[in-house]
Amino acid sequence: MLEVLPPEKWKQGLGKDKNISIFRMCEYYTENITKHFICLKTQKGKYRYFSKMESILIDYNLIVKEIELQLEIESLDNFHNLILKN
């Protein structure tokens, strides 16, 4: 017996690089709100994980865009810090 509830709406191959997977919990926090889990495989072959409490009505492409925007911001911050060090 697995003893865990299965994920809902599991999607793979999302994002610009087709490297993002998303699923949501089948246990809801309230009415149509539940936790969504996101896995991103980086270009270096490592994995980053994110989670977000969100409505089940949200389009996964919006979550993907949020993650990709966050990664762009982090990349710009890293570049900015590198410039400041030199």
C-alpha angles and dihedrals in degrees: 000000000000095000095202131095116250121248121255128229097003111191128181134187097041128148135044092300095035088239102121128095124189136185136162132221117256090218108085124215091211133342101313101353121104140147119274121204123207129194121193123190109211126217088255090060095252125125130236122193130206134176132196135183104228146148117275087231094069117111109242089225089068091055090047091052090051091052093047091048091050090052091050090051091050090049092051091047090052091048091048091050090049090053091049092052092055 
